[in-house]
Structure formats: structure tokens, C-alpha cells
Amino acid sequence: MLLLIPGPVTTRPEVRQAMAQDIAPWDNDFRPRYAAMRARVLGIANAPAETHDAICFGGCGHFGIEAAIRSFLPAGGRILIPQVGAYAERMARLANEAGRIAVPLAMDPDAPVSPQAVAAALAADPEITHVGLVYNETGTGVVHDPASIGDVVRAAGRRVILDAVSAFGALPLDISAHPEIDAAVFTSNKCLEGLPGLVFAICRKDRLEGTAGNAGSWSFDLADILAGYARGPGVIRFTPPAQVMLAFMTALDLFDAEGGQPARLARYRANTAALYTGMQGIGMVPYLPFAVQGPIVMNIHAPTDPAWSLQGFVDALKRRGYLISNFYNTPQPSFRVGCIGALTPEDMRGFVQATDAALVELGVHHRLPGQTAA
């Protein structure tokens, strides 16, 4: 079964096989490997070890976002969040439920965030200290530019918490050029093609100084985790998903062997192009214009044929060896297809053929959105 979802993704056999051993994360043979793993992801982000650290713990991407918000903002702190889709809405909820104040910035969800709009919002509210930005909005497939947004945030003397969960490893990120980024959050899964269960926050160490206890949560206190590293770079505070770490180390080896971030992005772009043109070729309509279609996930308009059923379509695809999400986050009905993971353009062309066959099986004759039977 190929997973064509934006996480968990299809992984290589070597990654899965790496989990097939028991290991003690406190063991002196494991600790150097743990430290090396953290150093490797710093390198992918071009984050200097002198100023930054890769803090990691068990959990999903939302855990990392909540930890960053709690750790870098005091209670009652204000964070501007451009409302670009479902994951920006989730970031706002995490902030509000942590006792911080999410300030929403209305945006067109089908277009990249405007730096000018962010600059104007910051100028209008001097009490905002941070901007929470989703790099790749998984719900829509639109990529937002942390470099141009970061430039205006830095010029305003504010800082950024970056949700890079579905972007890191494929989309470029140069932390060294953007000191306004307090934390960039990502996971072992998604574009790095490891297994889910491990979350990272690449953080500026100086910004965490003096914030211990600020989080109001021992589990989500990034300053406390960072303090533990001072006892040794391989020291782990609580029991981690050790087998997931082993799989992730293998995934990093494969990432390097492929050619790193540029090569990974090139493959995902090729996947996206094959899917986009293939869907058009069978009469389906991608949700976004190709000019703004990101390389991570694609939404396709659902047919309005009365025979259409999203769950029925998902089940028909599963019988053909492909699994996609059985929900959507777009304003109009759609289905979404992940372009990431251990997949190739040939896999995407196979999926297009399976889509065509599944629609025939369901009796969907009218494939365009808004088209109905005569």
C-alpha cells in the first residue's frame, strides 16, 4: 500500500527495518548517536551550533508548536497568525488554550502571505511580539515564504515561530540568515521520510535563556530540555521513542545519499507535475493554479456527480494499492493527495490510472466541479 497523504508518508524498507531492534536510550553507546542526529538536522537548516540547538522530544508536530509558543511567549503574550488554512487555525487554538493571545490576520488562503500585510498588522499593534507562520499549509497546498515574511518581522523588531512541519527537508530554510526565527518546528516524518513520533524545534539558545518555567508545562518547556543538554549532548530528559530515532537516523542517511534538500525538492516537484498533468488528462480539476501549487500536497476538486462519495473513492483506491486522506480542508469539496514520501513520478502516474479506474467503478461520469448529469 502506498500512502499518498502528507504524513505519515511512504517510507523506504531500510527505514522500517532500522526499528527492528531493542535499544536503551540512556546507554552510553546510544547517546553519541542521539547527539549526532541533532547536529545533522541543524546542518539541514544551516543553523550555527554556536547560536542554535535542535531540541527534540517524543510527539507530533502540534506538540512542538505548542512547546514553542509556551516557551517563547509569556502568559498573555500576543502572536500574529496569518490565517492561511487549517493548520494556522490550529496554531491559533494552541496559543489561546495556552493562555497566549492569537491575533488573526485575514488572508486569501489560496495565495502566499503578503509581507506588506504582515508589516501593517505589526505596525498597528506594537504589543505583538511574534508572528506564527505556517511554511506549507497542508490543507491547501500553498507554500508561504518565511524569508520575505521574516524580513519584515525582523525590520519591525519582532520574532517568528515557524511551523515547518510539512516543509522541512524539502523546502529551503536558512536559519543563519534569519535571526528573527526563535523556533522552526518539524518532525521525523513528512519530507525527511522517517517514521512519526519525534518532534524537533530548532531554537536560538540565547532566546531561551531565562525562560525556564515560562511554559507552564514541564513536558513542553524547551528551556528545560535545553538545560538538560548541558549535562551532555546525548542526555535525554524523558524516555524518547528510541526505535523511531534509529529509523530517523537511517532516513537521514538516505536523505544525504539522494543529494539532500535540493534533490528531495526536485523529486517532489516532479511528483507534483506528474500528478497535476495526469489529473487534468483524465478530466479532473486541481484546486490551485499551477503557479501557486506547492510540491507537498495537492487538492483536486471533487466531482459533483451524484455517484461521487469521498469515502467510497478512498476505498476504491485502497483496493488498487493507494491510500489518500478521507477528509478535506478546502472550502469546496475536494480530495487531497500527498506528493511526498518515498514516491516517484511513476508512482504518481500509477495513481492517476487508479483514480480513473476508481471513478469508473463508482459510476462517476461527470468529473468537473459544478457539472451535473443532464
N, C-alpha and C positions, 0 to 999 in steps of 0.2 A: 504494500500500500504506500503510495507517495502522498505525503502531506503537502498540499498546496494551500497552506494557511500561513499567516505571518508570525507563526510561533505557537507551539513548538514546531520546529521545522524538520524536514527530512535530513537525517544525518548519515554520515559515512559509516560503513561497518566497523572501521578501525576505532571510531569514537565510541560506539556502543560496546565494543569488545574491551575497551580500556576500563570499563566499570566492573568487569568480572573478576574482581579481587577484593578481599577484605583488607583494610588498612587502618592504622591508628593515627589520627591526625596530630596527636601530641608527640608521636615518635620522632626522634632526632633525625631519622632518615627522610621523613616527610617534610619537616619544616623548611629545609632549603628549597625544596621544590615549590612549596607554597609561596615563599618569598620571591622566587624566580618568576612564578606565574604573575604575581602582582607587578613586577618590574616589566614584564613583557607587554601588558596592556597599557602601561604608561608610555611605552615606546610607540605603540599604535596611535596613541593620541598626541604624540610629540609633546608630552608633558615632562618638564625637567624634574628629576628626582630631588633636586635641591629645594624646590618650592612646592612640589605636589606629592601626593601619595594616592595609591589605589586602595581604597578601603573596601573590603568585601565581607559579606556575611550571607547566610542562607536566606533565600526568599525569592520573591518575584520582583518585577520592575517597580510595581507600586510601593513595595517596601522601601526601595531605595529613594523614590521620590519623596515619600513621607519623611524618611530619615533626614534627607537634605533640607526640607522645609523646616522641620522641627529644630535641626541643629544650627542652621544659619540665620533663622529669623526668631526673634524673641516673641513671647506670647503677645498677641495684639499687633504684631508686625504686619505690614501691608505688602502684598505681592501682586503685581500686574500680570494678568494671564490673558494673552490674546486667545479669543475663543475660536479656535480653528477646527474643532470637532470633538469627538467623544473623549479623547484622551486629555485634551485641555480641560474639558468639563470635569474629568476625574481628578486632575491636579487641583482644580479649584475646590472640589469637595474635600480632598485630603487636607488642604490648607485650612479650610473653615473648621473641619472637625478637630484639627489640632490646635484650635484657638488662635489661629492667624487669620488675617482678613484678605480674602481673594478679591481683587479688583478686576472685574471682567472688562476686556476690551473687545467690542463687537467687531468681527471681521467677516469678510466673504470666505466661507470655508473652502471654496473651490479655487482659491488663488493664494499665492505666497503672502505672508505677513508683510505689511508695509512698514519699513523702518520709520518713515515720516509719521505714521500714525502712532507708533510706539513713542517716538520722541515727544510728540504733542501731549500724549497722555502723561508722560513723566513730568513734563513742564507744568501741567495742570495740577499735579498732586505731589508736592515735594516730600510728603511723608512716605511715599512708596520707596522701599529700599531695594527691591528685587523685581526682576522680570522672570516669570516662569514660561519657558518656551519649549514647545514640542518640536523637535527637529523634523521628524517624519510622522505625520498624522496618519496612523494606521487605518482609521475609519474612512478616510477619503482617498488616500494615496498621494496627497500633496506634500512636497518637501518644502520646508521653511528654512531660511538661510540664517544660521546662528552668527555668521561673520558680519553681515551687514546690520543685523539687529544688535549684535554685540557692540559694534562701533558706536551706535547712537546711545546705547546704555552706558558705555564707558564714558562717552563725552558728557553725559548727564551726571556722572559720579555715582551711578547705581551699579548693581551686580546682577548676575544671571544664574539661575538654576536651570540646567538644560536636561530635558528628557530626551536622551539619545538611545532609548531602549531598542527601537526598531531601526536605528540608523548606524550605530557604532560598528565599525569594521568594514562597512561598505561606503557610506558617505564620508567625505573627508572631514577631519576635525584636527585643527592645530591649536592645542591648548596654549602653547607658548606664545602665540600671537594674540591671545585674548585673556588678559589677566582679570577681566571683569567676570569670568566664569568661576563662581565659587565651587560648583559641583556639576559634573557631567555624569549622568546615571545610565547604566546599561546592564545587560545580563549576559550570562554564559551562553544563552540560546540565540535565536534570531540570526543576525548576519555573521556571527562568529561560528555558527553551526555546531555549537556544543549542545549539551542537554540542559533543560531547565532546572533551576534550583539554586543558582548562585547569582547574587546581585553585586554590582560594583558601583562605587561613586569615586570618580577621580576628583580630588579636592585640593584646594590650596591649603597648605598646612598652617600658614600664618593666620588665615581667616578663622580657623577652628580654635586657635589659642584663646583661652578664657571663656569658651562657650560650654564647657562641661556642665551637665545638668540642665542646660538650656532646653534640651529636647523634651523634658518631662517624661521621658521613657528611657529606661536603661537599655532596652533592646535596640532602640533606634537612635542612640546617641553616638554620632560619628566621632565626636571628640574623644569619647571614652574608648572606642575601638582604636583610634589613632594612638592614644596614650599607651595601649597595650603593646603596640608595635615597638615602642621604645624599650621594652624588655627583651626584644629580639625580633628581627624582621619576619621570622616564621612563627611567632607566637599567635595563637588563635584564641579568642576570648571565650566563645561558647562552641559547643560541638557543631562543626560545619558538615555540609554534605560532601564528605571526603571522596566518595566514588564519583560524584559529579565533577569534582575538581580534577580527578585523574582523567576523566573523559575530556574536560575542557583543555587540559594540557596537550592532549593528543590533537584536539581541534585546532589549537594554536600552531602546532607543528604543520598541519595540513594547510592552514592559512598562509604560513610563511612559504611553504613549498609551492603554493599556487601563484605566489607573487604579491601577497599582502593586499592591502586595501585597494590599490588601483586595479589589480586583476580581478578581485572579487566584485568590485563595482562594474567592471566591463562585462563579466558573465551575467550579472543580474540585469544589466541594461539589455543584453542580448536576449535574455529570457523574456523581458518585458516587451521588446519589439516583436518577438515571435508570437507572443500571446495577443498583443494588440492587433496585429495584421491578421492573425488567424481568426480571431473573433469577428472582425469585420468581414472576413471571407465567408463565414457561414451565416451572415446576416444579423449578427449581434452588434450592439452599440456600446462601446466603452463609455464610462461615466464622464471621464475628463477628456478634454482635448489633449492630443499627444504632447503638445508643447509644455503642459504642466503636469503630465503624468510622471510620477516618480517611479523609481526602479524597485520598490519594495513590495507594494501591493496594488492590485488593480481591481476596481469595481466595474461591473458590467450591468447595464440596465436590464432589469427583469422584463421578460415579455408580459404583455397584458392579455395574452391568450387565456381563456378560462381554464385551459388544461394545465396551466402553469402552477406548480407548487414548489416552493423552495426546498422543503424537506424531501419531497418526492424526487426532486432533481438531485439533491445531495445523495440520496440513497441509490439512485440510478448510477451516479458517478462512482460510488463505492463499489458497486458490482463490477465496475470496469477498472478498479485499482487506483482510484484517485479520491482523496478526501479534501473537501473545502469546508469553510465555515457555514453553519446553518443559521446564520443571522446576518444582519447588515446594519450599518450605522449612518447611511446616507438618507437625505430627506425623502427621496423617491425609492421605491423598491429596487433592489439590486442584488447581485451576489458578488462576493469578493474572492479573489484568487491571489495567493501569495506567490511572489516571483523569487523568493529567497530560499536558502537551504541548499542541500547537495543536489541541485537540479541543473539541467542543461536546456538549451533551446529545443533540442529534440524531445525532451520530456514535455515541454510546453506544447509542441505541435501534436504530440500524442494526446495531451489533454484536450486540445481543440477538437480532435477527432472523436474523443469520448463524449464531449459536450454535444456535438452534432448528433451522435447516436442516442444519447440520453434524451434529448429533446424529441427525437423521432419516437422513441419508446413511450414517452409521456403523451404523445399526440399533440405537441405544441407546433402549430402550423404557422402562427403569426409571431415572428420573433422581434419585431421592432417595438420599442416602448410607445404606448399610445395607440398601437394598431390593434384593432379588434376584428373579430370574424364578421363577414358581410351578412 
